């Protein structure tokens, strides 16, 4: 059809550095190219593994399933293990990622170094993580990896209370992202960098995140007939998740986890807990093995909340009891 990009043009877009959040063009081009290429061809296999690299960042849970379902050629085993470890770190499953990295100690290179730095930070060894990132960035890796390493170092420096370091990484990232036309990532880094350098702006950032949460919930509940009042303390958006996505447990779990995470970042810790508390209960009844990722996310949130969890859960239970007592008896 006239106007469609050639395979060569799609390949160029797929192979170009996809920095941080600017991956949509590469993903769409790669998926279109994969559909066009002949099954079993070397070109199609190469496209598939490049897509896996992008999916590790954008769809980590789905990627793990894809890798489990595919027979991995011997020459791709190291790459598959690295992508599994990356996806697990994205999901907060650092123990599983650590197991992969510990049995892969002989595997070296910048991408492995980055994963080991991230694992060190997840295991509460920030000095080790920052030293590893300093060494990695001193080697000036390729742009995609360099942007990722800079973004993590900026985040770790912010958490360590190092505004000058944050400013340094923000400037380096801005130059790198601008050079590659990564406009969405540049906006995200600018917002985060401003927040990290000026913590008093946290309320502004939380407000922006809260707006995104509200919009997401609105999209989820659009077309749902039930009203919140009829559900008691069960959030309408959690009900909507199971109405719309029960047939796709992976996507349901991913969206529930991301939404709860956004609620937490917006300062609504009780809301985040309610989202995963009820998602976990319903998933256990309806999704079978598909409920596992929801349970893992809920367990991790409980760990983060610590003692605060008890009061939030008690309030939910009391509201549930009140709702049941107020319902008309048959």
C-alpha positions as CSV (number, residue, x, y, z in Angstrom):
1,X,0.0,0.0,0.0
2,X,1.3,3.5,-0.9
3,X,2.6,5.4,2.0
4,X,3.5,2.4,4.2
5,X,7.1,2.5,5.5
6,X,9.5,0.0,4.0
7,X,11.0,-2.8,6.0
8,X,14.3,-0.9,5.9
9,X,12.7,2.2,7.4
10,X,11.0,0.1,10.1
11,X,14.4,-1.6,10.9
12,X,16.1,1.8,11.2
13,X,13.5,3.0,13.7
14,X,13.8,-0.2,15.7
15,X,17.6,-0.1,15.8
16,X,17.8,3.6,16.7
17,X,18.5,4.3,20.4
18,X,15.2,4.2,22.4
19,X,16.0,6.3,25.4
20,X,14.0,5.8,28.6
21,X,10.3,6.6,28.0
22,X,10.7,7.2,24.2
23,X,10.1,3.6,23.1
24,X,6.7,3.8,21.3
25,X,8.2,4.4,17.9
26,X,10.6,1.5,18.2
27,X,7.9,-0.8,19.6
28,X,5.4,0.0,16.9
29,X,8.0,-0.3,14.1
30,X,9.4,-3.6,15.5
31,X,5.9,-5.2,15.9
32,X,5.0,-4.2,12.3
33,X,8.3,-5.5,11.0
34,X,8.0,-8.7,12.9
35,X,4.5,-9.3,11.4
36,X,5.9,-8.8,7.9
37,X,9.0,-11.0,8.1
38,X,8.9,-14.7,7.2
39,X,8.4,-17.1,10.2
40,X,11.7,-18.8,11.1
41,X,13.9,-16.3,9.4
42,X,17.0,-14.9,11.1
43,X,15.8,-11.4,10.5
44,X,12.5,-12.1,12.3
45,X,14.4,-13.7,15.2
46,X,16.7,-10.6,15.5
47,X,13.6,-8.3,15.6
48,X,12.0,-10.5,18.2
49,X,14.9,-10.2,20.6
50,X,15.2,-6.4,20.1
51,X,11.5,-6.2,21.0
52,X,12.2,-8.3,24.1
53,X,14.8,-5.7,25.1
54,X,12.1,-3.0,24.9
55,X,9.4,-5.1,26.5
56,X,11.7,-5.6,29.5
57,X,11.2,-1.9,30.3
58,X,7.6,-1.5,29.2
59,X,5.9,-4.8,29.9
60,X,8.1,-6.7,32.3
61,X,5.4,-9.1,33.5
62,X,4.4,-10.0,30.0
63,X,8.0,-10.4,28.9
64,X,8.6,-13.0,31.6
65,X,5.7,-15.0,30.3
66,X,6.9,-14.7,26.7
67,X,10.4,-16.0,27.7
68,X,8.9,-18.9,29.6
69,X,6.8,-19.9,26.6
70,X,9.5,-19.6,24.0
71,X,12.3,-22.1,23.4
72,X,15.5,-20.0,23.9
73,X,18.4,-20.8,21.5
74,X,21.7,-21.5,23.2
75,X,23.2,-18.4,21.7
76,X,20.5,-16.3,23.3
77,X,20.5,-17.8,26.8
78,X,22.7,-15.0,28.2
79,X,20.5,-12.3,26.7
80,X,17.3,-14.1,28.0
81,X,18.7,-14.3,31.5
82,X,19.7,-10.6,31.4
83,X,16.2,-9.6,30.3
84,X,14.6,-11.8,32.9
85,X,16.7,-10.1,35.6
86,X,15.9,-6.7,34.3
87,X,12.1,-7.5,34.2
88,X,12.2,-8.9,37.7
89,X,14.0,-5.7,39.0
90,X,11.3,-3.6,37.3
91,X,8.7,-5.6,39.1
92,X,10.5,-5.2,42.5
93,X,11.3,-8.9,42.6
94,X,14.9,-8.4,43.6
95,X,15.5,-11.8,45.2
96,X,14.7,-13.6,42.0
97,X,16.8,-11.1,39.9
98,X,19.6,-11.7,42.4
99,X,19.5,-15.4,41.9
100,X,20.0,-14.9,38.1
101,X,22.8,-12.5,38.6
102,X,24.6,-14.7,41.1
103,X,24.7,-17.6,38.7
104,X,25.8,-15.2,35.9
105,X,28.9,-13.8,37.5
106,X,31.0,-14.8,34.6
107,X,28.9,-12.7,32.3
108,X,30.3,-9.2,31.9
109,X,29.6,-6.0,30.1
110,X,27.9,-2.6,30.7
111,X,24.3,-4.0,30.7
112,X,25.2,-6.6,33.3
113,X,27.0,-4.0,35.3
114,X,23.9,-1.8,35.4
115,X,21.8,-4.7,36.6
116,X,24.3,-5.4,39.4
117,X,24.2,-1.8,40.4
118,X,20.4,-1.8,40.6
119,X,20.5,-5.0,42.6
120,X,22.9,-3.5,45.1
121,X,20.6,-0.6,45.6
122,X,17.6,-2.9,46.0
123,X,19.6,-4.7,48.7
124,X,20.2,-1.4,50.6
125,X,23.8,-1.0,49.5
126,X,23.5,2.5,48.0
127,X,27.3,3.3,48.2
128,X,28.1,0.2,46.2
129,X,25.3,1.0,43.7
130,X,26.6,4.5,43.1
131,X,30.2,3.4,42.8
132,X,29.2,0.9,40.2
133,X,27.2,3.5,38.2
134,X,30.1,5.9,38.4
135,X,32.4,3.3,36.9
136,X,29.9,2.3,34.3
137,X,29.3,5.9,33.1
138,X,33.0,6.7,33.0
139,X,33.2,4.1,30.2
140,X,30.6,6.1,28.2
141,X,28.4,3.2,27.1
142,X,26.0,3.4,24.1
143,X,23.3,6.1,24.4
144,X,20.4,3.8,25.4
145,X,22.3,2.3,28.3
146,X,23.9,5.6,29.2
147,X,20.5,7.3,29.6
148,X,19.2,4.4,31.8
149,X,22.3,4.5,34.0
150,X,22.2,8.3,34.4
151,X,18.5,8.1,35.3
152,X,19.2,5.6,38.0
153,X,22.2,7.5,39.4
154,X,20.1,10.7,39.5
155,X,17.4,8.8,41.4
156,X,19.8,7.3,43.8
157,X,21.6,10.6,44.4
158,X,18.3,12.2,45.1
159,X,17.4,9.6,47.7
160,X,20.9,10.1,49.2
161,X,20.2,13.9,49.6
162,X,22.7,15.0,47.0
163,X,21.2,17.9,45.0
164,X,24.4,18.9,43.2
165,X,24.8,15.3,42.0
166,X,21.2,15.4,40.8
167,X,21.8,18.6,39.0
168,X,24.9,17.1,37.3
169,X,22.9,14.1,36.1
170,X,20.0,16.2,35.0
171,X,22.2,18.3,32.8
172,X,23.9,15.2,31.3
173,X,20.6,13.6,30.6
174,X,19.1,16.7,29.1
175,X,21.9,16.9,26.6
176,X,21.8,13.2,25.8
177,X,18.0,13.1,25.4
178,X,17.9,16.3,23.3
179,X,20.6,14.9,21.0
180,X,18.3,11.9,20.3
181,X,15.0,13.7,20.1
182,X,13.7,11.9,23.2
183,X,11.2,14.6,24.1
184,X,8.9,12.7,26.4
185,X,11.8,11.4,28.5
186,X,13.2,14.9,28.6
187,X,10.0,16.2,30.1
188,X,9.8,13.4,32.7
189,X,13.4,14.0,33.7
190,X,12.9,17.7,33.9
191,X,9.9,17.3,36.3
192,X,11.7,14.7,38.4
193,X,15.0,16.6,38.5
194,X,13.2,19.8,39.6
195,X,11.5,17.9,42.3
196,X,14.6,16.1,43.5
197,X,16.6,19.4,43.6
198,X,13.8,21.3,45.3
199,X,12.0,18.9,47.6
200,X,9.6,21.6,48.7
201,X,7.9,21.1,45.3
202,X,6.8,17.7,46.3
203,X,3.2,18.8,46.8
204,X,3.1,20.1,43.2
205,X,4.4,16.8,41.8
206,X,2.0,14.8,44.0
207,X,-0.8,16.9,42.7
208,X,0.2,16.1,39.1
209,X,0.4,12.4,39.9
210,X,-3.0,12.5,41.5
211,X,-4.5,14.0,38.3
212,X,-3.1,11.1,36.3
213,X,-4.6,8.6,38.9
214,X,-8.0,10.3,38.6
215,X,-7.9,10.2,34.9
216,X,-6.9,6.5,34.8
217,X,-9.7,5.6,37.2
218,X,-12.1,7.6,35.1
219,X,-11.1,5.6,32.0
220,X,-11.3,2.3,33.9
221,X,-14.8,3.0,35.2
222,X,-16.2,4.4,32.0
223,X,-19.1,2.2,30.9
224,X,-19.4,0.4,34.2
225,X,-23.0,0.4,35.3
226,X,-22.5,0.0,39.1
227,X,-22.1,3.0,41.4
228,X,-19.6,3.3,44.2
229,X,-22.3,3.5,46.8
230,X,-23.5,0.0,45.8
231,X,-20.0,-1.5,46.4
232,X,-19.2,-0.3,49.8
233,X,-15.5,0.0,50.5
234,X,-14.6,-2.0,47.3
235,X,-13.2,0.7,45.0
236,X,-15.2,1.1,41.8
237,X,-12.0,1.1,39.8
238,X,-11.0,-2.3,41.2
239,X,-14.4,-3.7,40.3
240,X,-13.9,-2.3,36.8
241,X,-10.5,-3.9,36.4
242,X,-12.1,-7.3,36.8
243,X,-15.1,-6.5,34.6
244,X,-12.9,-5.4,31.8
245,X,-9.6,-7.3,32.1
246,X,-10.5,-10.6,33.8
247,X,-9.7,-12.4,30.5
248,X,-6.2,-10.9,30.5
249,X,-4.7,-11.6,34.1
250,X,-1.3,-10.3,33.2
251,X,-2.5,-6.9,32.0
252,X,-4.9,-6.7,35.0
253,X,-2.1,-7.4,37.5
254,X,0.2,-4.9,35.8
255,X,-2.4,-2.1,35.7
256,X,-3.5,-2.7,39.3
257,X,0.1,-2.6,40.5
258,X,1.0,0.5,38.5
259,X,-2.2,2.3,39.6
260,X,-1.5,1.5,43.3
261,X,2.0,2.7,42.9
262,X,0.8,6.0,41.4
263,X,-1.7,6.3,44.3
264,X,1.2,5.8,46.8
265,X,3.4,8.4,45.0
266,X,0.5,10.8,45.1
267,X,0.4,10.5,48.9
268,X,-2.7,8.3,49.0
269,X,-1.3,5.4,50.9
270,X,-4.7,4.2,52.1
271,X,-5.9,4.3,48.5
272,X,-3.0,2.3,47.3
273,X,-3.6,-0.3,50.0
274,X,-7.3,-0.6,49.1
275,X,-6.6,-1.1,45.4
276,X,-4.3,-4.0,46.0
277,X,-6.1,-5.3,49.1
278,X,-9.3,-5.9,47.2
279,X,-7.6,-6.8,43.9
280,X,-5.7,-9.5,45.8
281,X,-8.9,-10.9,47.3
282,X,-10.8,-11.0,44.1
283,X,-7.9,-12.3,42.1
284,X,-7.5,-15.2,44.5
285,X,-11.1,-16.3,43.8
286,X,-11.2,-15.6,40.1
287,X,-7.8,-15.8,38.5
288,X,-6.1,-19.0,39.7
289,X,-2.4,-18.9,39.0
290,X,-2.9,-15.4,37.4
291,X,-3.4,-14.1,41.0
292,X,0.2,-14.6,41.9
293,X,1.6,-11.2,40.6
294,X,-1.2,-9.3,42.4
295,X,-0.4,-11.1,45.7
296,X,3.3,-10.3,45.2
297,X,2.6,-6.7,44.7
298,X,0.3,-6.6,47.7
299,X,2.9,-8.3,49.9
300,X,5.5,-5.7,48.8
301,X,3.2,-2.8,49.6
302,X,2.5,-4.3,53.0
303,X,6.2,-4.5,53.6
304,X,6.7,-0.9,52.7
305,X,3.8,0.3,54.8
306,X,5.0,-1.6,57.8
307,X,3.0,-0.9,61.0
308,X,0.8,1.6,59.2
309,X,-0.8,-1.3,57.4
310,X,-2.8,-2.5,60.5
311,X,-4.7,0.8,60.9
312,X,-5.5,1.1,57.2
313,X,-6.7,-2.5,57.1
314,X,-8.8,-2.1,60.3
315,X,-10.5,0.9,58.8
316,X,-11.4,-1.0,55.6
317,X,-12.8,-3.9,57.6
318,X,-14.9,-1.5,59.7
319,X,-16.2,0.2,56.6
320,X,-17.1,-3.2,55.2
321,X,-18.9,-4.2,58.3
322,X,-20.9,-0.9,58.3
323,X,-21.8,-1.5,54.7
324,X,-23.1,-5.0,55.4
325,X,-25.1,-3.9,58.4
326,X,-26.7,-1.1,56.5
327,X,-27.9,-3.3,53.6
328,X,-31.6,-4.1,53.6
329,X,-32.2,-7.6,54.9
330,X,-33.9,-10.1,52.6
